[in-house]
Amino acid sequence: MTSEAGISDSSPGYGMTAVATDLDGDSWVDLYVACDGTPSLLFRNLGDGTFQEEGLERGAALSEDAIEQAGMGVGIGDYDLDGDLDLFKTHFSDDTNVL
């Protein structure tokens, strides 16, 4: 199934936490994987049973300094009350958590 859905096409990573929710507001459930020491992965649901990895393009793969982080956990909610879901990713000790 992962191959048919396009999930296995992404670069290998060390996934620690995965969440499923509609992150882009198109009513299709997307997947986000916080990775440890590799870029995190954001799989956008294309609505036809397949996904496209867009973590780098959407700013969800690396730190703001374009550095791989030690993603440990993810929280999802509307942090800034604008009606859109936001990701809060925690990291290993001495690494900056990101929103």
N, C-alpha and C positions, 0 to 999 in steps of 0.2 A: 504494500500500500504506500509506503513512504516514497518509493521510486516513482510510482504512478502519480502521486500528488506533487512531486517536485521537491520534496523535503530532503531527499538524499543527495540532491544536486549541489547543496551548499558545501562550503569548506568545513572540514572537521573542526569540532570545538570541544571544550570541556564543560558541557552544560551542567549547571548546578540547580537552577530553578526554572521551570517552564510555566507560563500562564497562557490561558486562552480567553480572549475577549475581543470585542470589536474596537480596535484601536483607531481606525480611520473613519468611522461613522457611516460605513456603507451597508450596514446590517449583516455583514459576513464576519464570522469569528476568525480573528487573526491569531497567530502564535508568537510569543516572545520567549526567548531562552537567554537567561543571564549566564554568561560563560566565565570561567575562571582562567585567566591568562591568555585567552583568545578573544577575538571580537564577538560580542553578543550578537544574537541572530533575531531578526524580525521577519517573520514569514507572513506576507500579506495575502489574504485569501482572495483569489481571483474570481470566486463565485461559480466556478465550473468544476470544482473538485480538486483544483490544483492551487499551489502556493508559489509565491515568488519571494526570495530572500532580498529584503531591502533595508537591512540594518544600517549600512554605511550611508545610503542615500537619504535616509530619514533621521540621521543623527542619533541612532540608538545603539550603535555598535561599539564605539570608542569613547574615551573621555573628550572633553572640549579641547584638549591638547593633542588629540589624535593618538592616544596611547591606550593599549590594551589594559584592561583592569581585571581585578579579581572578583568578578560578580558572584555574590553569594545568594542573595534573595531579592525578590521583587514585590512591591506593593503597587496596586492600581487604584486610582480614584480621581475625582475631579478636584485637584489641589487648589486651583485658582478660580474655581466656580464659574468657568466659562462654558460649561456644557460639554467639554471634551475630556476624555479620559487622559490622565497623565501617568507616567511610569516613575516610580521611585526605586532605584536600584542600590542595594547595599553591597559593600565590598569587604574584603578581608582587612584586618587591622592595618592602620596607617595609610589606608587608601581613602580617598574622598568619595562619599556617597553622592549620587547624582539624581536630579529630578528632571 
